[in-house]
Amino acid sequence: MSDIRKQESPWFKTSDLADRYDVKPHTIRVWAGNGKQKREGFPKPKFKSKELIFLKQDIFDWENGKRF
């Protein structure tokens, strides 16, 4: 029998980040935007669908001090 494991996704969705930082998904969209309330150095999303899609490594790097 082959052991097929579900691989972890390399992406974070807006809702995943909202849960991670205890904020609402709208806050994540504001941080990633271009307006006055954007978070300086916050990574830009790689894809846009119903939710913004961020690369996990970008988020981990941002948490460790890297600015984009």
C-alpha positions, 0 to 999 in steps of 0.5 A: 500500500502506498502511503499518500500524505496530504502535503501542507500548502505553501500558501496562506489565505486572508482568513488564515492570516486573520486567525493567526493574528486575531484580526478580521480578514478586512484588516489583512486586506487593509495591511496589504493595500496601498491606502493610508492604513497599509502596514509598512513592509507587509508582503504583497499577495501573490494571487487574488481570488475570493481571498488574497493569497500570500506565500507562507515563506513571505509571511514567515520572513515578515514575522522575522523582520524582513520588509517588502 
